[in-house]
Amino acid sequence: MTLEEVIAVLEAKPFWFSRIHDYTLKGDHVSMLGLFEESMEYLRTLIGEDWIFVERRRNPDNYFLRIDIVKSKSSDKL
């Protein structure tokens, strides 16, 4: 999956209900995407194993996270 395809998933209908918040594109990855933990697990199933999620910050009161989505090193070798 390409970065453009990842962005298309983020902007698709499944996330209209789950409050995905702003993010920044940093060259080859998504930076500081804001979402709730249960949305992250669902997003992981849509994006697949080519991309990994790196937790940057967590709000323990409401399970809101800021994550980066970066290309897996192993997917570059395929």
Secondary structure as GFF3:
##gff-version 3
##sequence-region A 1 78
A	DSSP	alpha_helix	3	10	.	.	.	ID=ss1
A	DSSP	three_ten_helix	13	15	.	.	.	ID=ss2
A	DSSP	beta_strand	24	26	.	.	.	ID=ss3
A	DSSP	beta_strand	29	36	.	.	.	ID=ss4
A	DSSP	alpha_helix	37	47	.	.	.	ID=ss5
A	DSSP	beta_strand	51	59	.	.	.	ID=ss6
A	DSSP	beta_strand	64	71	.	.	.	ID=ss7
A	DSSP	alpha_helix	73	76	.	.	.	ID=ss8
###
